[in-house]
């Protein structure tokens, strides 16, 4: 038996609203998302942590070590994988 909360039309409307909310939220920059949480006055610690990790990931540059890149290049030319450290058995 379906209740009023679970009528098909209501379920479809809620799904549409959820999609609209998600598009709006993902369209904001990470800093705007943080400020939106601040203006609402909500704690949202998990959401804030997720956004903070995304900001750090975005702002962190990957530094290529010249020695390692040269070794990889040589290994690629030889057609082999770079040598791994010996592991004790």
Secondary structure by P-SEA (a helix, b strand, c coil): cccccccaaaaaaaaaaaaaaaaaaaaccaaaaaaaaaaacccaaaaaaaaaaaaaaaabbbbbcaaaaaaaaaaaaaccccccccccc
